[in-house]
Amino acid sequence: MSARTAGTFTIAGTEVGRLGFGAMRITGPGVWGFPADRDNARAVIRRAVELGVTFIDTADSYGPEVSEILLAEALAPYDPSIVIATKAGLTRQGPNQWTPVGRPEYLRQQCELSLRRLGVEAIDLFQLHRIDPKVPRDEQFGLLADLLAEGKVKAVGLSQVSVEELDAARSIVEITSVQNLYNLSDRSSEDVLDHSAAHGIGFIPWFPVASGALTSGQQTIEAIAAELGATSAQVALAWLLARSPVMLPIPGTSSVAHVEENCAAGSLELTASHLEALSSLA
């Protein structure tokens, strides 16, 4: 069982496995504060890496700060094969509360703080968590370009953007990845995925199995899972991996058992008829 069987994608010059790990759920309830069991959170991170995960996604707002701190505690000094992506641009006012702030001076500050928490000299992939509608977007994209030119970050990404916004950013700074909501039941970003694939941009689908909600009680998914001796979540992840070679799912969990389940999805082979049936669900 290895996440590496899911294929690879290159980010900032490093080839990573396409099946990654999302580090949001290792924090406390409401993505707020530390988890009750910090040792377990570190064990989850280390188990993901043991199983071949080399792409880990986090954000300064997860906790806030908590996810980055736990990643450093669990993995530093880092294996050079591991790429850690973080994000800035959302602020926190309490559990499950998120407010975008995209002022260039704020984004620069958050980049510097992420560098400190992660304990790295340059961030592998720095993503704008949301475009702040109160700040001219070109100023936000320009700050990303500055950080890239200064060597503070090795690559730049965006989160929850349209095709038009992606192209507007690409006119100012090279974009390596896009992270949008996308899964079997929500394909509202289909055009962004296709556009990303056409330009060799990695597509990171957040909420890839909707915390299990989209696979629970879904007869088509459950039937395919039973046929393959797999779980519904594994089928949902395998479908994402098969959908496009630029797809990099990042299922998150606070459970070692679920990490193992998710990583096993990388070797699940879906037939053409399986893919057709699953694709028709949306």
Buried (B, 14 or more C-beta within 10 A) or exposed (E): EBBBBBBBBEBBEBEBBBBBBBBBBBBBEEBBBBBEEBEBBBBBBBBBBEBBBBBBBBBBBBBBBBBBBBBBBBBEEBEEEBBBBBBBBBBBEEEEEBEBBBBBEBBBEBBEBBBEBBBBEBBBBBBBBBBBEEBEBEBBBBBBBBBBEEEBBBBBBBBBBBBEBBEBBBEBBEBBBBBBBBBBBBBEBEEBBBBBBEEEBBBBBBBBBBBBEBBEEBEBBBBBBEEBEBBBBBBBBBBBBBBBBBBBBBBBBBBBEBBBBBBBBBBBEBEEEBBEBBEEBE
